[in-house]
Amino acid sequence: MDIIRIIIAILLPPLGVFLQVGIGKHFWINIVLTLFGYLPGIIHAVYIIAKK
């Protein structure tokens, strides 16, 4: 299941984080990082998914 979440996180980073932790601080941090740049959002999303 984590592989699917990582693929989703590469395509849409906030969605990958949402599927892992729901709407919380990490979700909002990821939205801000994705708005600043697509790559920081991907890195944060993959980190959140791999951490669990």
Backbone as a ProteinNet text record, in pm:
[ID]
protein_1_A
[PRIMARY]
MDIIRIIIAILLPPLGVFLQVGIGKHFWINIVLTLFGYLPGIIHAVYIIAKK
[TERTIARY]
82.4	0	86.7	203.4	290.1	342.2	361.6	408.7	305.2	179.3	73.2	70.8	86.7	88.7	207.9	321.8	440.8	419.5	359.1	330	232.7	130.7	36.3	107.9	201.1	275.2	362.8	412.1	492.1	403.7	283.8	192.4	124.9	71.7	3.1	46.7	152.4	207.5	106.8	21.2	-73.2	-170.7	-208.7	-298.4	-230.1	-104.7	-30.1	-20.8	4.5	10.5	-127.5	-230.5	-366.9	-404.9	-369.2	-401.7	-326.6	-211	-130.9	-173.8	-189.6	-212.6	-343.3	-413.9	-537.3	-506.9	-609.4	-590.6	-534.7	-411.3	-340	-226.9	-133.4	-24.9	63.6	88.1	173.2	106.7	-24.4	-97.2	-79.8	-98.2	-87	56.5	152.2	293.6	324.1	268.9	294.3	231.7	115	53.6	141.6	192	278.9	407	468.4	590.9	565.2	450.8	418.6	396.1	338.7	319.6	453	548.5	680.7	759.6	737.3	807.1	758.9	745.9	690.8	782.6	912.7	1008.2	1008.5	1007.7	1000.1	873.3	764	640.3	653	717.4	737.3	828.1	936.2	1030.5	961.3	885.1	814.7	711.7	637.4	534.8	596.3	702.5	767.4	825.5	880.3	932.7	821.6	708.2	596.3	546.1	536.9	486.3	588.9	715.9	818.7	844	815.7	839.9	752	631.6	536.7	566.9
-119.8	0	126	119.3	237	271.9	173.2	200	283.8	251.5	328.5	470.4	485.9	620.9	701.8	637.4	708.2	752.4	667.6	706.7	824	819.7	931.8	1056.8	1040.4	1155.1	1219.7	1142	1199.5	1278.8	1229	1298.1	1418.3	1397.8	1502.7	1493.2	1563.6	1549.5	1570.7	1674.1	1689.6	1572	1511.1	1396.6	1277.3	1255.5	1147.4	1165.9	1288.7	1317.6	1303.1	1349.6	1337	1190.8	1104.8	963.3	898.2	952.2	894.9	946.4	1079.7	1136.8	1213.9	1235.9	1314.3	1463.5	1540.9	1686.7	1723.6	1765.3	1804.3	1896.2	1911.2	2006.3	1963.5	1833.3	1788	1810.9	1798.5	1825.2	1970.6	2062.3	2205.1	2244.8	2186	2211.7	2167	2053	2002.3	2090.4	2144.2	2235.9	2358.9	2413.7	2531.8	2497.4	2383.2	2343.2	2319	2261.5	2238	2368.8	2466.6	2596.7	2668.1	2649.4	2709.7	2641.1	2513.3	2437.1	2294.4	2236.5	2101.6	1999.3	2013.3	1917.6	1914.5	2029.5	2021.7	1952	1969.2	1901.5	1751.2	1706.9	1562.9	1504.7	1573.4	1523.4	1510.5	1611	1607.1	1494.8	1478.1	1374.2	1234.9	1210.2	1078.9	1054.3	1157.2	1143.7	1105.7	1173.1	1144.8	1002.3	958.5	823.6	718.2	741.7	642.8	638.2	745.5	753.2	656.8	633.8	549.8	404.8
0	0	0	65.3	67.5	-71	-156.1	-292	-367	-351.4	-417.1	-363.7	-232.3	-172.7	-221.9	-238.9	-288.5	-433	-514.7	-652.9	-655.5	-570.9	-561.6	-512.2	-417.5	-364.4	-471.1	-566	-673.6	-769.1	-793.2	-884.6	-817	-697.7	-621.3	-475.5	-437.2	-302.3	-188	-191.9	-79.9	-66.2	-176.1	-170	-103.7	-133.8	-69.7	80.7	123.9	267.5	330.2	261	312.6	333.3	240	253.6	369.7	404.4	512.7	649.6	663.4	797.1	809.4	700	706.5	706.4	738.9	742.5	878.4	877.3	998.7	960.8	1053.1	1028.2	911.4	897.1	786.6	651.5	645.7	521	480.2	574.4	542.6	511.7	582.9	551.9	409.4	370.8	236.5	130.1	155.7	58.5	39.2	148.6	138	62.9	94.9	25.4	-122.9	-155.7	-296.1	-369.8	-303.6	-366.7	-389.4	-298.1	-315.5	-426.1	-441.8	-545.5	-541.6	-657.3	-665.9	-598.6	-616.1	-561	-407.5	-336.9	-190.6	-140.9	-211.5	-174	-189.6	-297.1	-319	-211.3	-181.5	-80.3	54.7	93.2	221.3	223.1	114.9	109	119.3	45.5	50.5	190.2	251.6	387.6	486.2	478	568.7	547.2	424	395.5	440.9	416.2	451.8	601.6	671.7	816.1	893.5	849.2	925	910.3
[MASK]
++++++++++++++++++++++++++++++++++++++++++++++++++++

